[in-house]
């Protein structure tokens, strides 16, 4: 069960990359809603919001997400909620904040990039610790969606990823399996279907594009305690 929740949390972070990888034609916001199911039963929901931010050094977006999982089933027992915020520019992630609860335990992560290092402060049930991760030790953060840079079907790459929620650099392997057309909100989107894995995750993701950027439309994952499906059910563009 813990494995499934970790993978879902990873997705929450990664939905923030809808901003730059697709080179959108104009700065614009986006609201997305997702349904989470396990073995055909609904167990939670995820809502995300992306809005443009004015900065003198270039384009930036603010990302927010709210995750709620509440399941009391034989194969899936968990009560989890979290709220996340991040500031992302075309040059990478500048800051990240997460506050959450899981089965009565509280945790928070505050992080920002400064002086070539990501500075973290993590609190778990009142116990806090601080440390830093050098910018040169990773290629992308979990906000950057590096699979969008893959050039052709069948391609496989390995990259160093800074997992912002867990403040750890992991080696993640990506494989572009195929392309597939997915309908979202009455729109037909041609998606990259990409498998990725690292020590904490084993997932398949559908990543599409439209005139405003990248959209993660679907994700499937499986852990020791079972499998899940996260699917977009609503997509709304906010004015530029």
C-alpha positions in Angstrom: 0.0 0.0 0.0 2.8 2.4 0.8 4.2 1.7 -2.6 1.0 2.8 -4.4 0.8 6.0 -2.3 4.4 6.9 -3.2 3.8 6.5 -6.9 0.6 8.6 -6.7 2.5 11.3 -4.9 5.1 11.2 -7.6 2.4 11.9 -10.2 1.1 14.9 -8.2 4.5 16.5 -8.4 4.9 15.7 -12.1 1.6 17.2 -13.2 3.3 20.6 -12.6 5.4 20.4 -15.8 2.5 21.3 -18.1 4.2 24.7 -18.5 7.2 24.8 -20.7 8.2 21.4 -22.3 5.7 21.8 -25.2 6.7 25.5 -25.9 3.1 26.8 -25.5 2.1 29.6 -27.9 1.1 31.9 -25.0 1.2 32.0 -21.2 -2.0 30.5 -19.9 -3.4 28.7 -16.9 -4.9 25.2 -16.7 -7.2 23.3 -14.3 -7.2 19.5 -14.3 -9.2 16.9 -12.4 -8.3 13.3 -12.1 -10.0 10.2 -10.8 -8.0 7.5 -8.9 -9.2 3.9 -9.0 -7.9 0.5 -7.8 -9.3 -2.8 -9.2 -12.2 -0.8 -10.7 -13.2 1.0 -7.5 -12.9 4.7 -7.0 -10.5 5.5 -4.1 -9.6 9.2 -4.5 -9.2 12.3 -6.6 -6.5 14.8 -7.6 -7.0 18.4 -8.7 -4.3 20.6 -10.1 -4.1 24.3 -11.1 -1.4 26.0 -13.1 -1.2 29.8 -13.4 1.3 32.2 -15.1 3.5 34.4 -12.9 5.2 37.6 -14.0 9.0 37.6 -13.4 11.7 39.9 -14.8 13.9 36.9 -15.8 11.4 35.1 -18.0 8.3 32.9 -18.0 7.2 31.2 -14.8 4.2 29.3 -13.6 2.8 28.5 -10.2 1.6 25.0 -9.7 -0.8 23.8 -7.0 -2.4 20.4 -6.4 -4.7 18.8 -3.9 -4.8 15.0 -3.5 -7.3 13.1 -1.4 -7.4 9.2 -1.0 -9.8 7.5 1.4 -10.1 3.8 1.0 -11.0 1.1 3.5 -10.9 -2.1 1.4 -9.3 -5.5 1.9 -6.6 -4.8 -0.7 -6.4 -1.0 -0.3 -6.5 0.7 3.1 -5.2 4.3 3.3 -6.4 7.8 4.3 -4.1 10.4 2.7 -4.4 14.1 1.8 -1.8 16.5 0.6 -1.4 20.1 -0.8 1.5 21.0 -2.9 2.8 24.2 -4.4 5.8 24.9 -6.7 7.3 27.7 -8.8 8.6 26.5 -12.1 10.5 28.5 -14.8 11.7 27.6 -18.2 15.2 27.1 -16.6 13.9 24.7 -13.9 12.1 24.5 -10.6 12.8 27.3 -8.1 10.8 26.3 -5.1 8.6 23.5 -3.8 6.3 23.1 -0.8 4.3 20.1 0.3 2.1 19.5 3.4 0.3 16.2 4.0 -1.3 13.7 6.2 -1.3 9.9 5.9 -3.1 7.6 8.3 -2.8 10.2 11.1 0.9 11.1 10.4 1.8 14.6 9.3 4.7 15.7 7.2 5.9 18.8 5.3 8.6 19.6 2.8 9.9 23.2 2.1 12.6 23.5 -0.6 14.2 26.3 -2.7 17.0 26.6 -5.1 19.7 29.1 -4.1 23.4 29.4 -4.8 23.5 26.3 -6.9 22.0 24.1 -4.3 18.5 22.9 -3.4 17.9 23.7 0.3 15.4 21.4 2.1 13.6 21.5 5.4 11.6 18.4 6.2 9.3 17.9 9.1 7.7 14.6 10.1 5.4 14.5 13.1 7.1 17.5 14.6 10.7 16.4 14.1 12.5 18.6 11.6 15.8 18.2 9.7 17.5 20.4 7.1 20.0 19.6 4.3 21.1 20.5 0.8 21.4 18.8 -2.6 23.9 20.2 -5.1 22.5 21.3 -8.5 25.3 19.4 -10.3 24.2 16.1 -8.7 20.9 15.8 -10.8 19.8 16.3 -14.3 16.1 17.2 -13.7 13.7 17.5 -10.8 10.4 15.6 -10.6 8.7 18.8 -11.8 10.5 18.8 -15.1 9.0 15.8 -16.9 12.1 14.8 -18.9 10.3 12.3 -21.0 9.0 15.2 -23.0 12.5 15.6 -24.4 12.6 12.1 -25.9 12.8 12.2 -29.7 11.5 8.9 -31.1 9.5 5.8 -30.2 11.6 3.0 -28.8 14.1 5.4 -27.2 15.5 4.6 -23.8 17.3 7.0 -21.5 18.6 7.0 -17.9 18.6 10.3 -16.0 19.4 11.5 -12.5 16.1 12.8 -11.0 15.8 14.9 -7.8 12.6 13.6 -6.1 11.4 16.8 -4.4 8.9 15.1 -2.1 11.5 12.8 -0.7 14.6 15.1 -1.2 16.6 12.3 -2.8 18.4 11.9 -6.1 17.4 8.6 -7.9 18.4 7.1 -11.3 15.2 6.8 -13.4 15.0 4.8 -16.6 12.6 6.0 -19.3 11.3 4.0 -22.3 9.0 5.5 -25.0 6.9 2.4 -25.8 4.5 3.8 -28.4 2.2 6.7 -29.4 -1.5 6.6 -28.8 -4.4 9.0 -29.3 -6.4 9.8 -26.2 -9.6 11.8 -25.9 -9.7 14.4 -23.1 -12.6 16.8 -22.7 -13.7 16.3 -26.3 -10.1 16.9 -27.6 -8.1 14.2 -29.4 -4.5 14.3 -28.1 -1.6 12.3 -29.5 0.3 11.0 -26.4 3.7 9.5 -25.8 3.2 6.3 -23.8 6.3 6.1 -21.6 7.3 3.5 -19.0 9.6 4.7 -16.3 11.2 3.1 -13.2 13.4 3.9 -10.3 13.9 2.4 -6.8 10.5 3.9 -5.7 8.4 3.8 -8.9 7.3 1.6 -11.7 4.8 3.3 -13.9 3.3 3.9 -17.4 2.4 7.5 -18.3 0.4 9.0 -21.2 1.9 12.5 -22.0 0.1 14.6 -24.6 0.5 18.1 -26.1 -1.9 20.9 -27.2 -1.4 24.5 -28.1 -0.8 25.5 -24.4 1.8 22.8 -23.5 2.1 19.4 -22.0 -0.7 17.4 -20.5 -0.4 14.2 -18.4 -3.7 12.4 -19.3 -3.2 9.1 -17.6 -0.9 7.0 -15.4 -0.9 3.4 -14.3 1.3 1.9 -11.6 1.7 -1.3 -9.7 3.4 -2.0 -6.4 3.7 -4.9 -3.9 0.2 -4.1 -2.5 -1.7 -3.8 -5.7 -2.3 -1.5 -8.8 -3.9 1.8 -9.5 -5.2 3.9 -12.4 -5.2 7.7 -12.4 -7.1 9.2 -15.3 -7.9 12.8 -16.3 -11.7 13.4 -16.2 -11.8 17.2 -16.8 -9.5 19.7 -18.5 -10.1 23.5 -18.5 -7.9 26.2 -19.8 -7.8 29.5 -17.9 -7.4 32.8 -19.9 -3.9 34.0 -20.6 
